[in-house]
Amino acid sequence: LRELPKRLVVLGGGPIGSELTQTFARLGSQVTQVEMALRILIREDPEVSALVTERFRKEGINVLVNHQAKQFLVANGEKTLIAEHAGQDVRIPFDAVLVAVGRVANTTGYGLEELGIPATRTVETNEYLQTLYPNLYAAGDVAGPFQFTHTAAHQAWYAAVNALFDPLKKFKADYSVIPWSTFVDPEVARVGLNEQEAKEKGIPHEVTVYSLDDLDRAIADGEAHGFIKVLTVPGKDQILGVTLVGEHAGDLLAEYVLAMRHGLGLNKILGTIHIYPTLAEANKYVAGVWKKAHAPEKLLVWVERFHAWRRGRPTDL
């Protein structure tokens, strides 16, 4: 784009579409976001989508969900998108359109076809990032399964080390704990399972939520919105996944990525000193919410009796 479009249509309600929607809106464009699904950020939990959608609409963004783009028309110099909603055609005038419905690796023109290396949406590799030929490796977006800069760097280490030391030693790329963030406002970050995935896969879990509107630093910064949601193994503090929505969510997530990668649970986070007043205290507070819900009731009864005895009160101890 050589100049900022006055009226912009963004096709796609995923992370990239949502990021660019808010970016252009804040730069001054009148933005209409068109998404065929029932909500934007469909891979996130419903309350995450709702919070982001609410913010978008407050900022003047026209968020159209359950709208299927059908046709572009140009008549008398006027550009129009025809989208179907509830069986009816909706006409959306625009000056420019931004398509953000996913990316496919550009794998043609590099000799892969001549070598017979399988490459459709991505270049096919094994768990060591080797292609059909063991001395040829692929890493990053072109290899998948994630299209993140940080996973590309992660894969690059495996590809480089395996290329240097195979056949003496090689390492399987580890995707066990992959974090990601959507850089909208409020920011969205996640690692491991979210609640809708756990339900879809039938994975037993408990949910613990801490609202950031109760956090001193968030209040002081005027950012008292959002939440932390932690999924744990029932009856245990083992973390299955974390979703954060709020200011610097991607930064706050790092503590959970470390915890999950090294098998640390919420009790360890609760026992870690966090500076006051910081946003990072929220990580400790959500662990405290979990701990309160799993308080040892029988032990607390005996502790109460013990201290009553110490105070010289009648007790049946």
C-alpha positions as CSV (number, residue, x, y, z in Angstrom):
1,L,0.0,0.0,0.0
2,R,1.4,3.4,-1.1
3,E,-0.9,5.3,1.1
4,L,-3.3,4.5,4.0
5,P,-6.7,3.4,2.6
6,K,-9.7,5.2,3.9
7,R,-11.9,2.1,3.9
8,L,-10.1,-1.2,4.4
9,V,-11.6,-4.7,4.4
10,V,-9.6,-7.4,6.2
11,L,-10.6,-10.9,5.3
12,G,-9.7,-13.3,8.1
13,G,-10.3,-13.3,11.9
14,G,-7.2,-15.3,12.9
15,P,-4.1,-13.9,14.7
16,I,-2.6,-12.1,11.6
17,G,-6.0,-10.8,10.4
18,S,-6.8,-9.5,13.9
19,E,-3.4,-7.9,14.4
20,L,-3.6,-6.0,11.1
21,T,-7.2,-5.1,11.7
22,Q,-6.3,-3.2,14.8
23,T,-3.1,-1.8,13.4
24,F,-4.8,-0.1,10.4
25,A,-7.7,1.1,12.5
26,R,-5.3,2.8,14.9
27,L,-3.4,4.3,11.9
28,G,-6.7,5.9,10.8
29,S,-8.4,3.6,8.4
30,Q,-12.1,2.7,8.7
31,V,-11.7,-1.1,9.0
32,T,-14.2,-3.9,8.5
33,Q,-13.0,-7.3,9.5
34,V,-14.9,-10.2,7.8
35,E,-14.7,-13.7,9.3
36,M,-16.7,-16.7,8.2
37,A,-16.6,-18.4,11.6
38,L,-18.9,-17.5,14.5
39,R,-16.2,-15.5,16.2
40,I,-12.7,-14.1,15.6
41,L,-9.6,-15.9,17.0
42,I,-11.6,-19.2,16.8
43,R,-8.7,-21.3,18.2
44,E,-8.9,-19.4,21.5
45,D,-11.5,-19.8,24.2
46,P,-14.8,-18.0,23.6
47,E,-14.2,-15.4,26.4
48,V,-10.9,-14.5,24.8
49,S,-12.6,-13.8,21.4
50,A,-15.3,-11.8,23.2
51,L,-12.8,-9.6,25.0
52,V,-10.9,-8.8,21.9
53,T,-14.0,-8.3,19.8
54,E,-15.4,-5.9,22.5
55,R,-12.2,-3.8,22.3
56,F,-12.2,-3.8,18.5
57,R,-15.8,-2.5,18.4
58,K,-15.1,0.2,21.0
59,E,-12.3,1.4,18.8
60,G,-14.7,1.7,15.9
61,I,-13.8,-1.5,14.0
62,N,-16.7,-3.1,12.2
63,V,-16.3,-6.8,13.1
64,L,-18.5,-9.0,11.0
65,V,-18.5,-12.7,12.0
66,N,-20.5,-15.5,10.3
67,H,-20.0,-13.6,7.0
68,Q,-18.8,-15.6,4.0
69,A,-17.0,-13.6,1.4
70,K,-18.4,-14.4,-2.0
71,Q,-17.5,-11.8,-4.6
72,F,-15.7,-8.6,-5.4
73,L,-17.3,-6.1,-7.6
74,V,-16.0,-2.9,-9.3
75,A,-18.7,-0.6,-10.7
76,N,-18.2,3.1,-11.6
77,G,-15.0,3.1,-9.7
78,E,-16.6,1.8,-6.5
79,K,-15.2,-1.4,-5.0
80,T,-17.6,-3.7,-3.1
81,L,-17.3,-6.9,-1.3
82,I,-20.4,-9.2,-1.4
83,A,-20.6,-11.4,1.7
84,E,-23.3,-13.8,2.7
85,H,-24.8,-13.7,6.2
86,A,-27.8,-15.6,7.4
87,G,-28.7,-16.4,3.8
88,Q,-28.6,-12.7,2.7
89,D,-26.1,-10.8,0.7
90,V,-24.3,-8.0,2.5
91,R,-22.6,-5.3,0.5
92,I,-19.4,-3.8,2.0
93,P,-17.8,-0.9,0.1
94,F,-14.0,-0.6,0.4
95,D,-10.9,1.1,-1.1
96,A,-8.5,-1.7,-0.3
97,V,-8.7,-5.3,0.8
98,L,-6.2,-7.3,2.9
99,V,-6.4,-11.0,2.7
100,A,-5.2,-12.8,5.9
101,V,-6.6,-16.4,5.6
102,G,-3.4,-18.3,6.1
103,R,0.0,-18.9,4.5
104,V,1.5,-21.6,2.3
105,A,5.2,-22.1,2.0
106,N,6.7,-21.1,-1.3
107,T,8.5,-24.3,-2.3
108,T,8.7,-24.0,-6.1
109,G,11.7,-23.0,-8.1
110,Y,14.4,-24.3,-5.7
111,G,15.0,-27.7,-7.3
112,L,12.8,-29.7,-4.8
113,E,10.8,-31.1,-7.7
114,E,13.9,-32.3,-9.5
115,L,15.2,-34.0,-6.4
116,G,11.8,-35.6,-5.6
117,I,11.6,-34.0,-2.2
118,P,7.9,-34.0,-1.1
119,A,6.6,-30.4,-0.6
120,T,3.0,-29.5,-0.6
121,R,2.0,-26.8,2.0
122,T,5.4,-27.4,3.6
123,V,8.6,-29.2,2.9
124,E,8.3,-32.8,4.3
125,T,10.9,-33.5,7.0
126,N,11.4,-36.2,9.6
127,E,11.7,-35.6,13.3
128,Y,15.3,-34.6,12.9
129,L,14.3,-32.0,10.3
130,Q,15.9,-34.0,7.5
131,T,14.3,-34.1,4.1
132,L,14.3,-37.2,1.8
133,Y,18.0,-36.7,1.6
134,P,19.6,-36.9,5.0
135,N,22.1,-34.2,4.2
136,L,19.4,-31.7,3.3
137,Y,17.5,-30.0,6.2
138,A,14.5,-27.7,6.4
139,A,13.6,-25.4,9.3
140,G,11.2,-22.5,9.9
141,D,7.9,-21.7,8.3
142,V,8.8,-23.8,5.2
143,A,9.0,-26.9,7.4
144,G,6.1,-26.3,9.8
145,P,4.2,-27.3,11.8
146,F,4.3,-23.8,13.4
147,Q,4.7,-20.5,11.7
148,F,6.4,-18.5,14.4
149,T,9.8,-16.8,14.4
150,H,10.6,-18.3,17.8
151,T,9.9,-21.9,16.6
152,A,12.0,-21.2,13.5
153,A,14.9,-20.3,15.7
154,H,14.2,-23.4,17.9
155,Q,14.3,-25.6,14.8
156,A,17.4,-23.9,13.5
157,W,19.4,-25.2,16.5
158,Y,18.3,-28.8,15.8
159,A,19.0,-28.5,12.1
160,A,22.4,-27.0,12.6
161,V,23.5,-29.4,15.3
162,N,22.2,-32.5,13.5
163,A,23.9,-31.4,10.3
164,L,27.2,-31.0,12.1
165,F,27.2,-34.3,14.1
166,D,25.0,-36.8,12.2
167,P,25.6,-39.8,12.1
168,L,27.5,-39.7,15.4
169,K,24.6,-38.0,17.2
170,K,21.4,-36.3,16.3
171,F,18.4,-34.8,18.2
172,K,14.7,-35.0,17.6
173,A,13.1,-31.6,17.4
174,D,11.1,-31.0,20.6
175,Y,7.7,-29.4,20.2
176,S,6.3,-30.4,23.6
177,V,5.9,-26.8,25.0
178,I,5.3,-24.3,22.3
179,P,4.1,-20.8,23.3
180,W,2.4,-18.3,21.0
181,S,1.0,-14.8,21.2
182,T,-1.4,-12.6,19.2
183,F,-0.3,-9.0,19.4
184,V,-3.6,-7.3,19.6
185,D,-4.7,-5.1,22.4
186,P,-5.5,-6.7,24.8
187,E,-2.6,-9.1,24.0
188,V,-3.4,-12.8,23.9
189,A,-0.8,-15.5,24.8
190,R,-1.0,-19.2,25.3
191,V,1.0,-22.3,26.0
192,G,-0.2,-25.9,26.1
193,L,-3.9,-26.7,26.2
194,N,-6.7,-24.2,26.4
195,E,-10.1,-25.1,27.8
196,Q,-11.9,-25.7,24.5
197,E,-9.1,-28.0,23.3
198,A,-9.2,-30.0,26.6
199,K,-12.9,-30.5,26.2
200,E,-12.7,-31.5,22.6
201,K,-10.0,-34.0,23.3
202,G,-11.7,-35.3,26.5
203,I,-8.7,-34.5,28.7
204,P,-9.6,-34.3,32.4
205,H,-8.7,-30.9,33.8
206,E,-9.4,-28.2,36.4
207,V,-9.7,-24.5,35.5
208,T,-8.3,-21.7,37.7
209,V,-8.9,-18.1,36.7
210,Y,-7.4,-14.8,38.1
211,S,-8.8,-11.5,36.9
212,L,-6.3,-8.8,36.2
213,D,-8.7,-6.1,37.3
214,D,-7.7,-6.9,40.8
215,L,-3.9,-6.5,40.2
216,D,-2.4,-3.3,41.6
217,R,0.1,-2.7,38.8
218,A,-2.6,-3.2,36.1
219,I,-4.9,-0.7,38.0
220,A,-2.0,1.8,38.3
221,D,-1.2,1.5,34.6
222,G,-4.9,1.9,33.5
223,E,-4.8,-1.7,32.1
224,A,-7.0,-3.4,34.6
225,H,-8.6,-5.8,32.2
226,G,-8.0,-9.4,31.1
227,F,-7.3,-12.6,33.0
228,I,-5.1,-15.6,33.5
229,K,-6.6,-19.0,33.0
230,V,-4.6,-22.1,34.1
231,L,-5.6,-25.7,33.3
232,T,-4.2,-28.3,35.7
233,V,-4.4,-32.1,36.2
234,P,-7.4,-32.7,38.5
235,G,-6.3,-32.7,42.2
236,K,-2.7,-31.8,41.2
237,D,-0.7,-28.6,40.5
238,Q,0.7,-29.9,37.2
239,I,0.1,-27.4,34.5
240,L,-1.6,-28.5,31.3
241,G,-1.9,-25.1,29.7
242,V,-2.2,-21.4,30.3
243,T,-4.1,-18.6,28.5
244,L,-3.3,-15.0,29.3
245,V,-5.2,-12.0,28.0
246,G,-4.0,-8.5,29.0
247,E,-1.1,-6.1,28.9
248,H,2.3,-7.8,28.2
249,A,0.6,-11.2,28.1
250,G,3.4,-12.7,26.0
251,D,6.0,-11.6,28.5
252,L,4.1,-13.0,31.5
253,L,3.7,-16.3,29.7
254,A,7.4,-17.0,29.9
255,E,7.2,-18.2,33.5
256,Y,4.7,-20.8,32.6
257,V,6.7,-22.0,29.6
258,L,9.6,-22.5,31.9
259,A,7.5,-24.3,34.4
260,M,5.9,-26.6,31.9
261,R,9.2,-27.3,30.2
262,H,10.9,-28.4,33.4
263,G,7.9,-30.0,35.2
264,L,7.3,-27.3,37.8
265,G,3.8,-26.9,39.2
266,L,1.7,-24.1,40.6
267,N,3.1,-24.7,44.1
268,K,6.5,-23.8,42.9
269,I,5.2,-20.6,41.3
270,L,3.3,-19.7,44.5
271,G,6.5,-20.2,46.5
272,T,8.5,-17.8,44.3
273,I,8.9,-14.2,45.3
274,H,7.5,-11.8,42.7
275,I,8.4,-8.1,42.8
276,Y,5.6,-5.7,44.0
277,P,4.1,-4.0,42.1
278,T,4.5,-5.8,38.8
279,L,2.3,-7.5,36.3
280,A,4.2,-10.7,37.0
281,E,2.6,-10.9,40.5
282,A,-0.5,-12.1,38.7
283,N,1.2,-15.4,38.1
284,K,1.6,-15.9,41.8
285,Y,-1.9,-14.8,42.5
286,V,-3.5,-17.3,40.1
287,A,-1.4,-20.0,41.8
288,G,-2.8,-18.7,45.1
289,V,-6.4,-19.1,43.8
290,W,-5.6,-22.7,42.9
291,K,-4.0,-23.3,46.3
292,K,-7.0,-21.9,48.2
293,A,-9.3,-24.3,46.2
294,H,-7.1,-27.2,47.2
295,A,-6.6,-26.3,50.8
296,P,-6.1,-29.4,53.1
297,E,-9.4,-29.1,55.0
298,K,-8.7,-31.9,57.5
299,L,-5.3,-30.5,58.3
300,L,-6.8,-27.0,58.8
301,V,-9.3,-28.4,61.3
302,W,-6.5,-29.8,63.4
303,V,-4.4,-26.7,63.1
304,E,-7.4,-24.6,64.3
305,R,-7.8,-26.9,67.3
306,F,-4.1,-26.7,68.0
307,H,-4.1,-22.9,68.1
308,A,-7.3,-22.8,70.1
309,W,-5.5,-25.0,72.7
310,R,-2.5,-22.7,72.6
311,R,-4.7,-19.8,73.4
312,G,-6.2,-21.6,76.3
313,R,-9.7,-22.0,74.8
314,P,-11.8,-25.1,75.4
315,T,-11.3,-27.7,72.8
316,D,-12.0,-31.4,72.2
317,L,-8.4,-32.0,71.0
